[in-house]
Amino acid sequence: MKKRMGVIALLALMMIFILPMFAWAAEEGIDTGDTAWMLVSSAIVMLMVPGLALFYGGMVRQKNVLNTMMMSFICLGVITIQWMLWGYTLSFGSDIGKLIGGMDFFALNGVGLEPAGTIPHQLFMVFQMMFAILTPALITGAIVERMRFPAYLLFLVLWATLVYDPICHWVWGGGWLAELGALDFAGGTVVHISSGVSALVAALVLGRRRGYGTERMVPHNIPYVVIGAAILWFGWFGFNGGSALASDGLAASVFVNTQIAAGAAVMSWVIVEWLRHGKPTVLGAASGAIAGLVAITPACGFVTPMGSLAIGLVAGALCYFAVSYAKVKLGYDDSLDVFGIHGVGGMWGALATGLFSVEAGAEGLFYGNVAQVGIQAISVVATIALAAIATFVILKVVGAITKLRADDEAEVLGLDVNEHSEKAYSV
């Protein structure tokens, strides 16, 4: 009996100390369910970077696979530091002229465990960090097999600072596009149009790979591509769903819309390819999935499942033609079709948001609001303009400091050996 009373007394004492902690947490506005969801979302968005490394690595020739993977993987180091020191504050610091954030969060000053909505401020910061890491990694698909690694590192820091951070502030940090009413739930303009357009400019500045158009440049490992695409698809649920910033009905809706658009784009790409060439390909199915995921990204929190279906169906076919015909006609060497999928898919997704949105006060054209299409078009044009001009200038500056492109001998030997003194395979 005494033992039982002692246990009861101990439990009562624990409750006296623990209950105020729960009350403090409630007062502070931190929701544990939202926090748990955002921790998971941040982690799986991070997983998209090695997924992208596999996706891109499988599509290049064997002699360049490690260099290609390294160009994605190194972003986890470089952009983590850039974002922590000045990238986050330029994106989400106090607004300066609706163009850029102030330096109040420099080196994460003032970024602690205080609430940002219903999650800790540091968690919001690190979730956004994963977006900042992935976006420049996407560009590498256009410049692989010919850009020198030292030049790429310098480009990476400058591009993140002068292109990604300002556009992020415009859309998500209280900048002029947000004030205009532009809709971009998870990164159609901020991530995909900016990286896709920059990839095209980089491909044009660097020029074609040695032997392009005369030598066969086929993917060396399609299973890598499929595994990478699967990881990216999985990560996209955190990418899009996490952008709800809460574990709620909106996140569930985003999850559903993301899956529907991706599945629809797989089918439309494969069907068009089948009709044009007589056989469907695994590479086509993987590419279609990414096209659908890109296109639904800006719209996923604003549309219905039927809107998602339409966006995905158009994305698969549209990106197929951009990759298969536009690139051939124009003659540029975007090695892994970054512009054709991320650039074109992102533009379609941003404009389609203006067609299919059911967001209260920002309904799309099909729900009676013509103006939203114009607003979305302005956001697309503004993103293209900054990304194209700034990327061109950055590459010229980097080229004046260090050589941009590997020489002919290095391209023939392969950048794995030339840039890293490694080989992917022992035989």
N, C-alpha and C positions, 0 to 999 in steps of 0.2 A: 504493500500500500504506500509506504514511504517512497519507494522507488518510483511508483506511478505519479505521485504528487510532485516529485522532483522533476520528472520529465515534463509534466504540464507547466511547471513554473519556468523551466528552461525555454519551452516553446513560447510562453507568454513574453518572456524577456526578449527573445529573438524578434517577435512581432513588434515590440515597442521600438526596436532599432530599425527594422526593415521597412515597416509601413511608411515612415517619413521619406525614405528613399524613393519609394514608388510614387508618393505624392509629389516629391520634387521633380521626378521625371515627367509626371503628367503636366505639372506647371510649366516645365521647360518646353513642352510640346513635342518631345521625341516619341514617335510611335515605334514600338519594337517590331511589329509586323512589317511596316514600311522599311525600317532599317535592315531587317533580314533580307527582304527582297532586293534592296539596292546593293547590299553586299554581294549577293549571288549574281546579280546583273553585272556589276562591275567586274567580277571575276570571269564571267563567261565572255564578256566583251574583250577582256584581255586575251582570252584563248583564241579569239579571231585572228590575232597577229600571227602566231605559229600556223594557224589554219591557212591564212593567206600565203605564208611562206611555202607550205606544201602545194597549194593551188597553183601558185606561180612557178615554183620549182619544178613541178612535173611537166610544165608546158615548154620549158626551155631545153636546149640541147645539153647533153650529159656533161660537157666540159664547163658549163656555166651554172650548174644547179646550186652549188654552195654559195657562190657570189649572189645569186638571186635570192636565196633564203636569207642570207646575211643582211641584205638591204631592207628586208622587212623586220627581221629580228632586232637589228641594232636600234630601231625606233623605240623599243622598250627601254633602252638606256638613255639615248640622247634626248628624246622628247619628255621623258619623265623629269629630267633635270631642268630642261627648258620651261616646262609647264610649272614646276614647283617654284622656280626663281621668278619668272616674269610672264610666262604664257597665261597663267590663270588670271592674274590681275589685269592684263591687257584685254582679256575676254570678258571678265565678270566684275572688274573693279568699278568704282563709281564712274558714271558716264561723263565723257568729255565730248561735247558737241555732237552727240549721237553717232560718233565715229569710232571711238576706242575707249577702253577702260582706263581708269587712273591707276596709280601705283600704290594704292592703299593696301593691297594684298601682296606686295612684293615679298618674295621668299616666304610666302604663306603667313606673313604677319597678320594677326587677327583672324586667322582661319583655324578655329578650334572645334570643340565639340558642342558649341552652341547650335540651336536649331536653324536649319535652312529648310523652311517648311516643316515637315514632320521627321526629317532625318538630320543627323549631325552635319555641320558645315563641311568638315573634312571628307565625309563620305560623298557629298555632292561634288566636291572638288575632284576626288579621285575617279568618280564615275565619268566626269567630263574629261579627265586626263586620258582615259582609255579611248575616247573619241579622237582626241588630239594626237594620240599615238598611231591609231589605225589610218587616219586620213592621208598623211604623206606617204605611208607605206603603200597605199593603193597606186600612187604615181609611178612607183618603180617598175610596174609591169610594162610601161611604155619605153623605158630606157635601159632595160636589162641587156646583157651581152655586149655592151659597148661603153658604158660610163665608168670612169675611174672612181674607185671607192673614196679616196680623199676628197675629191670634188663633190661627190654625193653627200658626204657628211656636212660640208659647209653649206651646200644647197638646202639640206634638211633643216638646219637651224634657222636660216634666213627665211625659208618658205613658211615654216610654222609661225614665225614672228610677224611677217609682213603680209601674209595671205590668210592663213587659217584664223589667227587670233582676231584680226579686224572683222572678218565675215561672221565669225562666231558672236562677236559683240553686237554686230548689226542685227542679228536674228534673235539670239537668246540672251544677250546681256543688256538689253534695254536700248539698243541702237535704233537707227532711223528706219530699218525695215520692219522691226517690231512695232514701232510707232505707226508705220504706214498700214499695218494689219496683215503683213505677209505671214502665211502659214507654212511652217516647216517643223513637223512634230519631232523628227529624229535625225534630220540631216540631209535632206535632198539637195539643198543649196550649200549648206555649210560643209558637208562631207563630200558628196558625190559629184556635183557640178564643179566645185572648186578643184577637186583632184582630177576629174576627167579632162577638164579644159587645160589645166596645167600640164597634164600628161601629153596632150596633143602638142602644146607649144614646145615642151622639152624634146619630144620626138623630132619635131621639125628643126629645132636648133642643133641637135646632135647629128642629125642626118641618118640615113639608112645604115643598117648593119652591113658589114663587108659580105658580099655575096648575096645580098637580098635580091630576090627575083630571079636568080640564076642557080642558087643552091637550095636543096631541100632543107627546110628548117622546121621539122616536125617535133611535137612533144616527145620527150624521151621516156616519160613514165605516166601514162594515163591513170593508173590506180592512185598515184599521189594526188592527181588533180581531183579525183572523185572524193578521196578522203578529205582533202582540203576544202572542197565545196561543202561536204557534209558538216565539217566543223564550223564553217562560216554560217551555214544555215542554222545550226544550233545556236551559235553565238548571236545571231540576229534577233532571237527572242529576247535576249538581254539588252541588245542594242536598241530595239524598238520598244519592247515592253518596259524596260527600265526607264525610258524617257517619260513614262507616266509619273515617275518619282514617288510612286505609292503602290502598295499591294492592294489594288481595288478593282472595281468593275471596268474602269478604263484600261487598265493593264491587260485584263482578260480579253477585252474587245480588240486591243492592239495585237495580242497574240494570235487571235483567230484571223484577223485581216492579213497579218504577215504570212501565215501559212497558206491561205487561199491564193494570194497573189503569186507566191513562189510556185505553188503547184500549177497554177494556170499558165505561168510563163514557161515552165518546163514543157508543158504540152504544146503550146503554140510554137515554140522554137523547134521542137522535135517534128511536129507535123509539117511546118514549112520546109524544114530541111529534108524531110522524107519525100515531100512532093517535088522538090527541086533536084534532088540527087539520087532518089531511088532507095536510099537507106538512111535510117536514123543513126546517130553516133552518140556514144557516151559523153564525149567532150561537148557535144551540142546540148545534151540534157543538163550537164553541170553548168554550162554557160547560161542556159535559159533560167535556171534557178537563181543565179546571181542577178541576172537582169530583172527578174520579178521582185527580188528582195530590194534591189536598189530603187525601183520605181515606187514601191509601196512605202518606203521609208518616210518621205515627207507627209504622206496622206494617212498613215496607219491609225492615227488617233482621231481623225476627222471624218471618216467615211464608213459606209455600211459594208457588210460582206459582199453584196452585189457590186458595189463600187470597186471593191478590192479585186473581184473576179475580172471586171472589165479592164482595170489598170494592168493586171498581170497578163491577160491575154494580148493586149496591145504591146506591152513591153517585150514579150518574148519575140514576136514577129518583127517589131521595129528594130530591136537591137540586133537581131539576126541579119537584117538587110544592111544595117550600119556597118557591121563587121564584115559581111561577105561581099558587099558591093561598093559602098561609099569609100572604104579604105583603098580598094583596088582602083577605083576610078580616079581618086585624088592622088594616089601613089605615095602616101606617107607610110613610114614604118613604125607604127605603134605596135611594138612586139607582141603584146598579150592583150590587145584590144581594150585598153583601159577607157579610151574616149568612147568607143562604140558601145560599151556596156555601162560604165559609170557616168560618162558625160551625157550621152543620149538618153540613157535610162533615167538619170537624175532630172534632166530637163522635162521629159515626159511626165515623170512623177510630180514635179512641182506644178506644172500646168494642169495636170489631171486633178490635183487637189483643188484647183479653182473651178473645176467642173463638177466634182462629186462630193465636195465637202457638205456635211450636214451640221457643222459647228454653229451653235446659236450666235447670231450676229455676224457670221462670216460664211454664210451658206454659199455654195457654188452656183455656177450657171444653171445647172439642171434643177436647182431649187429656187430659182428666181433672182439670183444676185449676179448680174453681169459684171459688176465692178471687181469681184474677187479674181476673175481671170486676168484682168488688167494688172491688179496688184501682184499676182503671182508672176506675170510676165516681167514686170519691173524688177522683181527680186532675181529672176533668172538672168536678165541682161546685166544687172549690176554685178552679180557674182562672176559672170563670164568676163566682164570688162576688167575687174580687179585681178582675177586669177591670171588672165592672159597677159596683161601688161606687166604686172609685178613678176610673174614667172620669167618672162623674157628678160627683164632688167636684171633679176637675180642671177640668171644663167650667164649673162654677159659679164657681170661683176665677178662671179666665181671663176669664169674663164680667164679673166684678167689676172686673177690671183694664182690659179693653178690650172693645169691642163684638164679640160673636161672629159675628153674622150681617149680611150685606150688606143694605142697605135695598132697598125695592121698585124704585126707579129703577135701581139698580145691577144687580139681577137681570134687569130688562127689557133694559137695555143689554148686559149680558153681563160676566162677571168678567174676561175677557181685557183689555178696554179699561179697565174701572173699576179693576182691581187692578194691571195691568201696563202699561197704555198701549200695547198691542200687538194685532195681529190675525193670526190664523193664515193667512189667505188674502187676497190682494190684490184679488180680485174676488168 
